[in-house]
Amino acid sequence: MENVSVTVKILEREYRLSIAANEESYLRNAAAYIDAQARLFKKQFANRDNQDLLAMVAISQVTELVKIQDSIKFKDTNLIEKLKEIDSLLEHNLHPTRNSL
């Protein structure tokens, strides 16, 4: 995969990155989101420096990511249990003679 050089701006600071070409739109969207969130925090907490603002964005987003990961784990566990139940029912109904021995 071909790499491209991309420059994004967050809180008036430019960051130059080399990324896979197919990741560019994701990076630009992420940078725009981070910039917007940091600016919202800047309005709420006027006396914070940019490093504090970016840390607040990171904490906020990682908290959401952890919540989503926990939800996925819970759903995966439930799905596995349901699939085991279905497998058991199929085994019992498709091979009744094996189960009666």
Contacts in CASP RR format, 6 or more apart in sequence:
PFRMAT RR
TARGET T0000
AUTHOR 0000-0000-0000
METHOD contacts of the structure
MODEL  1
MENVSVTVKILEREYRLSIAANEESYLRNAAAYIDAQARLFKKQFANRDN
QDLLAMVAISQVTELVKIQDSIKFKDTNLIEKLKEIDSLLEHNLHPTRNS
L
1 20 0 8 1.000
1 21 0 8 1.000
1 22 0 8 1.000
2 20 0 8 1.000
2 21 0 8 1.000
3 18 0 8 1.000
3 19 0 8 1.000
3 20 0 8 1.000
3 21 0 8 1.000
4 18 0 8 1.000
4 19 0 8 1.000
4 20 0 8 1.000
4 21 0 8 1.000
4 24 0 8 1.000
5 16 0 8 1.000
5 17 0 8 1.000
5 18 0 8 1.000
6 16 0 8 1.000
6 17 0 8 1.000
6 18 0 8 1.000
6 19 0 8 1.000
6 24 0 8 1.000
6 27 0 8 1.000
6 28 0 8 1.000
7 14 0 8 1.000
7 15 0 8 1.000
7 16 0 8 1.000
7 17 0 8 1.000
8 14 0 8 1.000
8 15 0 8 1.000
8 17 0 8 1.000
8 27 0 8 1.000
8 28 0 8 1.000
8 31 0 8 1.000
8 32 0 8 1.000
9 15 0 8 1.000
9 31 0 8 1.000
9 35 0 8 1.000
10 31 0 8 1.000
10 34 0 8 1.000
10 35 0 8 1.000
10 38 0 8 1.000
10 54 0 8 1.000
11 35 0 8 1.000
11 38 0 8 1.000
11 39 0 8 1.000
11 42 0 8 1.000
11 50 0 8 1.000
11 53 0 8 1.000
11 54 0 8 1.000
13 50 0 8 1.000
15 31 0 8 1.000
17 27 0 8 1.000
19 27 0 8 1.000
34 54 0 8 1.000
34 57 0 8 1.000
37 57 0 8 1.000
37 60 0 8 1.000
37 61 0 8 1.000
38 50 0 8 1.000
38 53 0 8 1.000
38 54 0 8 1.000
38 56 0 8 1.000
38 57 0 8 1.000
41 48 0 8 1.000
41 53 0 8 1.000
41 56 0 8 1.000
41 57 0 8 1.000
42 48 0 8 1.000
42 53 0 8 1.000
45 52 0 8 1.000
45 53 0 8 1.000
45 56 0 8 1.000
48 56 0 8 1.000
91 98 0 8 1.000
91 99 0 8 1.000
92 99 0 8 1.000
END
